[in-house]
Amino acid sequence: MKRLALLGIGCYLLALLITFPPGVVLRWIAPKELAMQDPAGSVWHGEAQAASYAGYYLGKTNWRLQPFALLRGQLAYQVEAQGPDGFVKGVFGVTPSGKVHVSKLSAIASIQTLAPVLPPELSAGLFQGRAQIKLDELQLADGWPLAARGKVDLVDLGLVLPPEALGSYEVELDGGDGAPVQGNFHDTAGSVEIKGTITLNADRSSQLKCTARARPDASDVIKKNLNQVCPAS
């Protein structure tokens, strides 16, 4: 009986949502960081000519409601969008408490365009390069990851000032359900041999443990400043 009641409530809420224009519903339920230009279609399935989330700007954006997520207390959509220098695709959900749940996420974007939606503690604005993201799960609270599982490839990473190539890296993310999110990373190309772990705790603190060694072709700037990032191996 309890499951039937939940199903009935979910169907009722779904019917209410479908009868309203998407622009009206977005103002009610969307996170304050989300804005859409000229939304059209329905709450069930529609599109916008442009969108932005916390300063990350998107081009044409399509969405399709995932109705069964209502039974889990989430409003979730399958979203496909063109970014300024890539794309974003995945299932995005939000709970009444404001937590964001993402699954089946695939994305490509430059690190600098992603900087507005990354935690400021990561100092993403200091770097340039490209991120290739494939995550099975991501949970965010106020922009901070509470859970993450999947892989991120950082391609052609470099410092913005002074301009300095750092190479490419692979990050394997795992953690959640009360455990800190850990990212195990290592280089895949470049002038620095590096491996380590970054730990992101629920209280927004983080720890970095890594070892690094400059390869013979590394610049003098890298060799001089390497120990500021990781202890020498």
C-alpha positions in Angstrom: 0.0 0.0 0.0 2.8 2.4 0.8 4.4 1.9 -2.6 1.0 2.4 -4.3 0.5 5.6 -2.3 3.9 6.9 -3.3 3.2 6.0 -6.9 0.0 7.9 -6.8 1.6 11.0 -5.3 4.3 10.9 -7.9 1.8 10.6 -10.7 -0.2 13.5 -9.3 2.9 15.7 -9.0 3.9 14.8 -12.5 0.5 15.8 -13.9 0.7 19.1 -12.1 4.2 19.8 -13.5 3.2 19.0 -17.1 0.3 21.5 -17.1 2.6 24.5 -16.4 4.8 26.3 -18.8 8.5 25.5 -18.3 9.5 29.1 -17.6 7.0 29.2 -14.7 8.1 25.9 -13.2 11.8 26.8 -13.5 11.3 29.9 -11.4 9.7 27.7 -8.7 11.9 24.7 -8.5 15.2 25.4 -10.3 18.4 26.2 -8.3 19.0 29.9 -8.0 22.2 29.4 -9.9 20.3 28.2 -13.0 19.1 30.6 -15.7 17.6 29.8 -19.1 16.9 31.9 -22.2 13.6 31.5 -24.0 12.6 28.0 -22.6 10.2 26.3 -24.9 8.3 23.0 -25.0 7.0 21.5 -21.8 8.4 20.6 -18.4 8.3 17.0 -19.6 10.5 17.7 -22.7 11.8 21.0 -23.9 14.7 23.1 -24.9 16.3 26.5 -24.3 18.4 28.5 -26.7 21.0 29.2 -24.0 21.5 28.5 -20.3 23.9 29.2 -17.5 24.7 27.7 -14.2 26.7 29.7 -11.6 28.6 31.5 -14.3 29.1 28.5 -16.6 27.4 29.4 -19.9 25.8 26.9 -22.3 24.4 27.0 -25.7 21.3 25.1 -26.9 20.1 23.0 -24.0 17.6 20.1 -24.2 15.9 18.3 -21.3 13.7 15.4 -20.7 12.0 14.6 -17.3 12.9 11.4 -15.5 9.6 10.7 -13.8 10.6 7.8 -11.6 13.1 10.1 -9.8 10.1 11.8 -8.1 9.6 8.6 -6.1 13.1 9.1 -4.7 12.4 12.7 -3.7 14.3 14.2 -6.7 13.3 16.3 -9.6 15.6 14.9 -12.3 16.2 15.5 -16.0 18.2 14.0 -18.8 20.1 17.0 -20.1 22.2 17.6 -23.3 23.8 20.9 -23.9 26.5 22.5 -26.0 29.2 24.3 -24.0 31.3 27.3 -25.1 34.1 24.8 -25.9 32.6 21.4 -25.5 29.4 19.7 -24.4 27.6 18.4 -21.3 25.4 15.3 -21.1 23.9 13.5 -18.1 21.0 13.1 -15.7 20.8 16.1 -13.3 18.6 15.9 -10.2 17.9 18.2 -7.3 16.4 17.4 -3.9 14.2 19.7 -1.7 17.3 20.4 0.4 19.1 21.8 -2.6 21.6 19.0 -3.1 22.5 18.2 -6.7 22.7 14.6 -7.9 24.3 13.8 -11.3 24.6 10.5 -13.0 25.9 9.2 -16.3 27.8 12.4 -16.8 29.9 13.0 -19.9 31.5 16.4 -20.6 34.3 18.1 -22.3 35.3 21.7 -21.5 38.2 23.9 -20.9 39.4 24.2 -17.3 39.0 28.0 -17.3 35.3 27.9 -18.5 34.7 25.3 -15.7 36.3 27.4 -13.0 33.0 29.2 -12.0 31.3 25.8 -11.1 34.3 24.2 -9.4 35.0 24.8 -5.7 37.2 27.9 -5.2 39.5 25.8 -3.0 40.7 24.0 -6.2 42.1 27.3 -7.7 41.0 26.2 -11.2 41.4 29.7 -12.6 45.1 29.4 -12.3 45.3 26.7 -15.0 44.5 26.2 -18.6 43.9 23.0 -20.5 40.9 20.7 -21.2 38.9 18.4 -19.0 37.3 15.2 -20.3 34.8 14.0 -17.7 33.1 10.6 -17.4 31.4 10.1 -14.0 28.9 7.5 -13.0 27.9 9.6 -10.0 28.4 13.1 -8.6 26.6 14.6 -5.6 27.1 18.3 -4.7 26.1 20.5 -1.8 26.7 24.2 -2.2 29.1 23.3 -5.0 31.2 20.9 -2.9 31.4 17.2 -3.9 29.9 14.8 -1.3 30.2 11.8 -3.6 32.0 11.2 -6.9 32.8 8.1 -8.9 34.4 8.1 -12.3 37.3 9.5 -14.2 38.6 12.9 -15.3 41.3 13.4 -17.9 43.2 16.7 -17.7 44.7 17.3 -21.1 47.4 19.8 -21.9 47.3 21.3 -18.4 49.4 24.4 -17.9 49.7 27.5 -15.8 48.1 30.7 -17.0 50.7 33.0 -15.4 53.5 32.5 -16.0 52.6 30.4 -19.1 54.0 27.0 -18.5 53.1 23.6 -19.9 52.5 20.9 -17.1 51.4 17.9 -19.2 48.4 15.7 -19.1 46.9 13.8 -16.1 44.3 11.2 -15.2 42.2 11.4 -12.0 40.2 8.4 -10.7 37.4 9.6 -8.3 35.8 7.5 -5.7 33.9 8.2 -2.5 30.6 9.0 -0.9 28.0 7.6 1.5 29.7 9.4 4.3 33.3 8.7 3.1 35.5 11.5 1.8 35.8 11.8 -2.0 39.3 10.8 -3.1 41.0 11.5 -6.4 44.0 9.3 -7.2 45.9 11.0 -10.0 49.0 10.4 -12.1 50.6 11.9 -15.2 50.0 10.5 -18.7 52.3 12.9 -20.6 54.5 15.9 -20.0 57.7 17.0 -18.3 56.6 16.1 -14.7 56.3 12.6 -13.3 53.7 12.8 -10.6 51.3 10.6 -8.7 49.2 11.2 -5.6 45.8 11.6 -3.9 43.6 14.5 -3.2 41.0 14.1 -0.5 37.8 16.2 -0.3 36.0 16.1 3.0 32.4 17.0 3.7 33.5 20.0 5.8 35.1 21.5 2.7 38.6 20.8 3.9 41.0 19.0 1.6 44.4 17.2 1.8 46.9 16.7 -1.0 49.5 13.9 -0.9 51.7 13.4 -3.8 55.2 12.9 -5.1 56.7 14.6 -8.2 59.9 14.5 -10.1 60.9 16.7 -13.0 61.9 14.9 -16.2 65.1 16.0 -17.9 63.2 18.1 -20.5 61.4 20.1 -17.8 61.9 23.9 -17.8 63.9 25.7 -15.1 60.6 27.2 -13.8 59.1 23.8 -13.2 62.3 22.4 -11.6 62.5 25.4 -9.3 58.9 25.4 -8.1 58.1 21.7 -8.1 58.4 21.3 -4.3 55.7 23.9 -3.8 53.2 21.4 -5.2 54.6 18.0 -4.0 57.6 16.9 -2.0 60.5 15.8 -4.1 60.7 12.0 -4.6 
